[in-house]
Structure formats: structure tokens, C-alpha cells
């Protein structure tokens, strides 16, 4: 079994659009923009044996403010620009009570089963409290990309980073120390 780095999508891999203090995903494929250093950070993680797996909540589909087709087009663009082992999406909203919507760990557990991933040696990197809680529920080490909207007071991440490149360097340093 190998370790993974579970990654939230919007705000970690690609630009999130903050309106009234709340982050939103790109509304169109034209708005999709990888954040600086993301391809190199993912390559660094892959070189050190980590499986990069995206786990993303996309509740705007359930809310009727986004189409599944646009989310899938954005995901296809992301996969075309960076190498991922998997990309899992929860299209539900909170009232749906599903097991896959973060802060529940369903997507991480599903990916772990599908790809024989070692959750105890894995990391969850996200920019929201719900990412951190999901990672902890799955038994992963957590890294919060600390943003004004993160809800840091609602979680207790193992580590804090400014962006994915910094998180990737931290993960490699932690993994190297454990060897």
C-alpha cells in the first residue's frame, strides 16, 4: 500500500473566486486557472511515492447554480494539465446527508479502497476546515492552506502552509524524516 496526498480542488490547485468572504469555484471553463507552482508541487509529491488524489465538494450542482457538465469540463482540463491518480467529486449539498461530502471522509475512504492507499501515511491538503476534518476522520495528516475564508477556528490542522508548493515541500520533509 502506498500513501496518497488528498487535495481539495478550488483554492488549492486552481484559483477560487472569493465573493463576500466565501470561496466559489470557477463558473466557467474559461475561468479555470491553475495556481502558481501546482504542476511542480504535484510532480515533487509523485517523485516521492505519493499518489495525488483530488477530493472536491461541488454543491453548486445540487443547488442548481452550476451544471455537472461544466464541473466535469473543469475536471477534464485539470487532468489534462496535471497528473492525478484519481479525482472524486461530491455533487451533493449539506442537507443531502451523504457520506461523500466533506467534512465526512467518504471520498478519501473510497479512493483508499480503489487504489490500495495507506491512509495513515497519507496527507489531506485543503483550504477549508471541512477538508481538515475529513482528512482527520480518515486518519490522515492534515495541512491547511490558510486563507481568510478557511474557518481555521473550526479545525485543528496538523500543519499550516501558504500554498500547495509549500505544503508539498513540508510533506516531503515529513516523509523523509519518517524513513
C-alpha positions in Angstrom: 0.0 0.0 0.0 1.3 3.4 -0.8 0.5 6.8 0.6 -1.6 9.5 -1.0 -1.9 13.2 -0.9 -5.6 14.1 -1.0 -6.1 17.5 -2.4 -9.1 19.8 -2.4 -9.5 21.4 -5.9 -10.7 25.0 -5.7 -8.3 27.2 -3.7 -5.6 24.5 -3.6 -5.0 23.5 -7.2 -6.9 26.2 -9.1 -8.0 29.7 -8.4 -11.1 30.2 -6.2 -13.2 33.2 -6.6 -14.0 34.9 -3.2 -17.2 36.8 -3.0 -18.5 38.2 0.3 -15.8 36.3 2.1 -16.9 32.9 0.6 -14.8 31.0 -2.0 -16.5 29.8 -5.1 -15.3 27.5 -7.9 -14.7 28.8 -11.4 -18.2 29.4 -13.0 -17.0 28.5 -16.5 -14.2 26.6 -18.1 -12.7 30.0 -19.2 -12.3 31.0 -15.6 -10.2 27.8 -14.7 -6.7 28.8 -13.8 -4.1 26.6 -12.1 -2.4 28.3 -9.2 1.4 29.0 -9.5 3.7 26.1 -8.8 1.0 23.4 -8.8 2.4 21.2 -11.5 5.9 21.2 -10.0 4.4 20.5 -6.5 2.4 17.5 -7.8 5.5 16.2 -9.6 7.5 16.5 -6.4 4.9 14.5 -4.5 4.8 11.9 -7.2 8.6 11.6 -7.2 8.4 10.8 -3.5 5.9 8.0 -4.0 2.7 9.8 -3.2 -0.5 9.3 -5.2 -2.1 12.6 -5.9 -5.9 12.3 -5.5 -8.4 15.2 -5.8 -11.5 15.1 -3.5 -13.8 18.0 -4.2 -17.2 19.2 -3.0 -19.2 20.8 -5.8 -22.6 21.6 -4.1 -23.5 24.2 -6.7 -24.7 21.4 -8.9 -27.3 20.3 -6.2 -28.1 24.0 -5.6 -28.9 24.5 -9.3 -26.3 27.3 -9.8 -23.8 25.2 -11.7 -24.1 22.3 -14.2 -22.5 18.9 -13.8 -21.2 19.3 -17.4 -19.2 22.5 -16.5 -17.7 20.8 -13.4 -16.7 17.8 -15.5 -15.2 20.0 -18.2 -13.1 21.8 -15.5 -12.1 18.5 -14.1 -11.1 17.3 -17.6 -9.0 20.4 -18.0 -7.3 19.9 -14.6 -6.5 16.3 -15.6 -5.1 17.4 -18.9 -2.8 19.9 -17.2 -1.5 17.8 -14.2 -1.0 14.1 -13.5 -3.5 12.8 -10.9 -4.2 9.2 -9.8 -7.9 10.0 -9.3 -10.4 12.8 -9.0 -13.5 12.2 -6.9 -16.4 14.7 -6.8 -19.3 15.1 -4.3 -22.2 16.8 -6.1 -24.4 16.9 -3.0 -25.3 19.8 -0.7 -25.2 19.6 3.1 -28.9 18.8 3.6 -28.5 15.7 1.4 -26.6 14.0 4.3 -24.3 11.9 2.1 -21.2 10.2 3.2 -19.0 11.7 0.5 -19.4 15.4 1.3 -16.5 16.8 3.3 -16.2 17.1 6.3 -17.2 13.4 6.1 -14.4 11.2 4.8 -16.3 9.2 2.2 -14.3 10.3 -0.8 -11.0 9.6 0.9 -12.1 6.1 2.0 -13.4 5.3 -1.5 -10.1 6.3 -3.1 -8.2 4.4 -0.5 -10.1 1.2 -1.3 -10.0 1.7 -5.0 -6.2 2.4 -5.1 -4.9 0.4 -2.1 -3.8 3.6 -0.3 -2.4 3.7 3.2 -4.4 6.4 5.0 -2.1 6.5 8.0 0.8 7.5 5.8 -1.3 9.9 3.7 -2.0 13.6 3.8 -5.0 15.8 3.2 -4.3 19.3 1.9 -7.2 21.8 1.8 -8.1 25.4 2.2 -11.3 24.9 4.3 -12.0 23.5 7.7 -14.1 20.8 6.2 -11.1 19.4 4.3 -9.1 19.2 7.5 -12.0 17.4 9.4 -12.4 14.9 6.6 -8.7 14.2 6.5 -8.6 13.6 10.2 -11.7 11.4 10.1 -9.9 9.2 7.5 -6.7 9.1 9.7 -4.5 11.3 7.5 -2.1 14.0 8.5 -3.7 17.4 7.6 -2.3 20.6 6.1 -4.4 23.7 5.9 -3.8 26.2 3.2 -4.6 29.1 5.4 -6.9 31.6 3.7 -9.2 34.3 5.2 -12.2 32.1 4.5 -10.6 28.8 5.8 -12.6 28.7 9.1 -9.4 27.9 10.9 -11.2 28.3 14.3 -13.4 25.3 13.3 -10.5 22.8 12.9 -7.1 21.8 14.3 -4.8 21.0 11.3 -1.6 19.2 11.9 0.3 21.8 9.8 -0.4 25.2 8.1 1.0 26.2 4.7 0.6 29.2 2.4 0.1 27.2 -0.8 0.5 23.8 -2.3 4.2 24.2 -3.2 4.9 24.9 0.5 2.7 22.0 1.6 4.4 19.6 -0.9 7.9 20.6 0.5 6.6 20.0 4.0 5.1 16.6 3.1 8.4 15.5 1.6 10.3 16.7 4.6 8.0 14.9 7.0 8.0 11.7 4.9 11.8 11.8 4.6 12.1 12.2 8.4 10.0 9.1 9.0 12.1 6.9 6.7 
